[in-house]
Amino acid sequence: MSCRALLFYFTAILITLTGISCNSWKDVTVEEFEGFQMKKFSKDGIEGSINLKIGNPNKIGFSIYSSVTEVSVNGNKVGEADLTNSVHIDANCSKTYAINFICKFDKNNGKDGLGLNNLLAIALSRQAEIKMKGELLAGKFIWRKRIPFEFSKKIPLSLN
């Protein structure tokens, strides 16, 4: 048997197995936004970590790769956040995972991205509603799937 024939049969078997295994895939969900930790704040953006509770009802674990999400504070678009670390999601469980991000302020939204008026309004209200909307890119080996998510949470601010 030639190398071409072997390659053809190997590819056919691989495609068949992939097709069969994908039929039983259940949707992965971002169940809850459990927390936010700011590591760095500057005029250019925010660097931090979000804690997301992710439910995976499937028999296989996978990784979440870098993705881009839209961030808004109190209804005003702040910019886009790039998820900076790959996180392995365990099989058959619902767990909280820390996902690091860097959010660069949108330069079209005021001089410094968030805008001085918006910062003042947030400080005076003593709480901020953070909303994130986007897609997480999940996968294992050559398989990739986008998981849409959207959540918002009011975070109390203390002025010490």
N, C-alpha and C positions, 0 to 999 in steps of 0.2 A: 504494500500500500504506500502511495506517495505521501510526501509531506503535505501537499495541498489537500488531499482527501482527508488526512488525519485532522488538519486544521478545520476543514469544513464540518466534520462530524463533531469535533470538540465544541465548535461555535454553536452548532445546532442544539446539542445537549445543554449547553450553558444557557442559551436563550429559552429553551423549554423549561428548565428548572427555575429560571428567574420568573418566567410567566406564571408558573404554578404557585410559587411561593408568594407572589404579590397578590394573589386572589384573596388571601386570608388577612390582608393588612387592615388593621383598625386604625381609625384616626387618633393621632396624638393630640392632646389638648394642653394649652396653657391655662391652668385652672385658676391661678390666683397670683396677684402681685403682693408679695409678703414684706417687702422692705426695700429701702434705698439707702446707700451709703455714699456720701460725697468724699472723694479722696483729694480732689484738687479743683479749685475754682479760679478762673482768670477771665480777663476781658475777652479772650478768644473762645472760651468754652468751659465745659465741665468734664472732669474725668471721675468716674465712679463705678459702682457695682449695684446691680439690681438682683433681688432674690425672687425668682419665679418658681412657683409650684407647677411642675410639668407631669402630666399623667401619661404613661406609656402602657397601654393594655396588650402590647405585642410580645411575642416570645423572643424577640431579638432586641438587643440594645443598639444604640446608634449614637452618633455625635452631632452636635449643633455647631455649624461652621459660622464664620464671620458673616454677618448680615447687616443691613441698613434699615433703621426704623425712624419714623418721624416723631419728634418730641414737641409737645406743646405744654405751656404752663398757663393756667387760668384762661384757657381758650386762645392764647396767642402762640403761634408757631415760633419755636425757639430755634430749631435747626434739625439736623439729622444726626442720629447716634449710630456709630459704627461699633458693633460688637467685636471685641478684640481677642477673645479667647475661645478656643474650641472646648466644648463641655460634653463629656460622655453621659448619656441618659441611660440608666439601667432598664432592663427588661421587666415587664410585669409589675410595675410599681408606680407610685405617685410620690415624688420627692421634691424638695426644694433645692434649687441649684443657684449658685452665685454666678452671674454673668457680668463680666467687666465690659465697660463701654467708654467711648470718648465721644462727646457731643460738641461739635463745633457750632457756634452761634451763627444764625443766618444773617449775613451782612445786609440784607435788604430790609431787615426789621429794626430800624433805628441804627444809631451810630455803633453801638457795641453788640448788636445782635438781639439782645433781649430788650433793650431800651430802658433808659433811666426811669421814665414814667411807670413802666411795667414793674420794675424792681421796687419802686416806692410803693406802688399799690399792693404788691405781694407782701412787703414788710408790714404795712399798716393793717392788712387783713389778718395777719398772724397765721395764715395757712396758705398752702399752695396746692392747687389741683394739678397733678402731673398726669399727662395722658401720653401713652405711647401706642403707635399703630404701625404695623409692618408685617414682615414675614420672616420667620426663622428658616434658615436653610439647614435641613437635617439630612443625614445620609450615613451609609456604610459601604465601604469599598467604592464601586462605581455607581451605586444607586443613590439618587438625590430626590428630595421632596421638599416643597415649600409649605410651611405651616403658618397660616395667617393668624394673627392675634391682634387684639386691641383691648386695652385696659386703661382705667384711670383710677387714681387714688388721691384722696385729700391727705396732705401731710401737714401736721401742725408745726409751726415755726416758733422757736423761742428766741427772744431778743435779750440776750444777757450782756 
